[in-house]
Amino acid sequence: RAHAAPAAPAASRYVVQVGAFAESEKASEVRAKLQLAGVSAFTQNVKTAAGNRVRVRVGPFNSKEEAERAAAKVKAQGLPASLVPM
């Protein structure tokens, strides 16, 4: 898919990364837990030096503030959350 050059500063959008799992079952469990809490999450398959991983992410968000609010909801579920600029 094509990526358009951003007109705004590069870090104008964010996602919240909850984790990157070697086992897709674990990623599905985390995604389901988030959805039960009303947090819409998605998964992304990536190849890393350590092998294939399934990322669980929330977003994207148009501002850092929105992403931080989502990260707080994720952390309230006892899960890690880190902001990733897009």
Secondary structure, DSSP 4 states (H G I P E B T S, - for coil): ---PPPSS-GGG-EEEEEEEESSHHHHHHHHHHHHHTT--EEEEEEEETTEEEEEEEEEEESSHHHHHHHHHHHHHTT---EEEE-
